[in-house]
């Protein structure tokens, strides 16, 4: 009985932390002006929010096949999300004609 309450409390805490991280992502997307700032907020807070939220769901479901699937989704998102955000940011720098005016660009040219 007491272990169930501890598990529920820990799961609720993880869920609240994850949802607050996702809320910070949403606020950051509307507050920042430049695309690269928005991408940075989305990459960091979204990845953390998904980790905390899915960890809460894994803790609530116990050690089952569903928790294993949630763990695999976390691993996939932790690999795919930063790579996708990096590619989007790289394309923004390459395609934006006003990139030099809006932010500092450090170019690494392959010789």
matplotlib code that plots the C-alpha trace (Angstrom):
import matplotlib.pyplot as plt

x = [0.0, 2.7, 4.9, 2.0, 1.7, 5.4, 5.3, 2.3, 3.9, 7.1, 5.2, 3.1, 6.2, 7.9, 4.7, 4.5, 8.2, 7.7, 4.6, 6.3, 9.2, 6.9, 5.1, 8.5, 9.0, 5.7, 6.4, 9.9, 8.6, 6.3, 8.7, 11.9, 12.3, 14.9, 14.4, 17.7, 16.6, 13.3, 15.0, 17.3, 14.4, 12.5, 15.5, 16.4, 13.0, 11.1, 13.6, 13.7, 9.9, 9.4, 11.9, 10.2, 6.7, 7.4, 9.4, 6.4, 4.2, 6.8, 6.8, 3.0, 2.8, 5.5, 7.8, 5.7, 5.9, 4.4, 7.2, 9.7, 8.0, 8.0, 11.7, 12.4, 10.5, 12.6, 15.8, 14.6, 13.6, 16.8, 18.7, 16.4, 15.3, 18.8, 19.8, 16.7, 17.0, 20.6, 19.7, 16.9, 19.2, 21.9, 19.4, 18.3, 21.8, 22.5, 19.2, 18.6, 20.0, 20.0, 21.7, 24.8, 22.6, 20.5, 23.1, 26.8, 27.6, 30.8, 31.4, 33.5, 34.5, 36.0, 39.3]
y = [0.0, 2.5, 1.5, 2.3, 5.8, 6.4, 5.2, 7.3, 10.4, 10.0, 9.4, 12.5, 14.6, 13.4, 14.1, 17.6, 18.3, 17.0, 19.0, 22.2, 21.6, 21.2, 24.4, 26.2, 25.0, 26.5, 29.8, 29.9, 29.3, 32.3, 34.6, 34.3, 36.2, 34.3, 30.8, 29.5, 30.5, 28.8, 25.7, 25.7, 25.9, 23.2, 20.8, 21.1, 21.4, 19.1, 16.3, 16.7, 17.0, 13.8, 12.0, 13.0, 12.4, 9.0, 8.1, 8.9, 6.6, 3.9, 4.1, 4.0, 0.9, -1.0, -3.4, -4.5, -4.6, -1.2, 0.3, -1.4, 0.3, 3.6, 3.2, 2.5, 5.6, 7.7, 6.3, 7.0, 10.6, 11.2, 10.3, 11.7, 15.0, 16.7, 15.5, 16.8, 20.2, 20.5, 19.8, 22.4, 25.0, 24.2, 24.7, 28.0, 29.3, 28.2, 29.4, 32.7, 35.6, 37.9, 35.4, 37.5, 40.5, 38.5, 36.4, 35.5, 32.8, 30.7, 28.9, 25.7, 25.3, 22.0, 22.6]
z = [0.0, 1.0, -2.0, -4.4, -2.9, -3.3, -6.9, -7.6, -6.0, -7.9, -11.1, -10.5, -9.8, -13.0, -15.0, -13.6, -14.3, -17.9, -18.5, -17.1, -19.5, -22.4, -21.3, -21.2, -24.8, -25.9, -24.2, -25.7, -29.2, -28.9, -27.1, -29.1, -32.3, -34.3, -35.8, -34.3, -30.8, -31.3, -32.5, -29.5, -27.1, -28.9, -29.0, -25.3, -23.5, -25.8, -25.4, -21.6, -21.4, -23.4, -21.2, -18.0, -19.2, -20.6, -17.5, -15.5, -17.7, -17.4, -13.7, -13.5, -15.8, -14.0, -15.7, -18.7, -22.5, -22.6, -20.5, -22.8, -25.8, -24.0, -23.3, -27.0, -28.0, -25.5, -27.0, -30.6, -29.7, -27.9, -31.0, -33.7, -32.1, -31.7, -35.2, -36.8, -35.0, -36.1, -39.7, -39.6, -38.0, -40.6, -43.4, -41.9, -41.9, -45.4, -46.9, -45.0, -47.1, -44.0, -41.7, -41.3, -40.2, -37.7, -35.9, -35.9, -38.4, -38.0, -41.2, -41.3, -44.9, -45.9, -47.8]

ax = plt.figure().add_subplot(projection="3d")
ax.plot(x, y, z, "-o")
ax.set_aspect("equal")
plt.show()
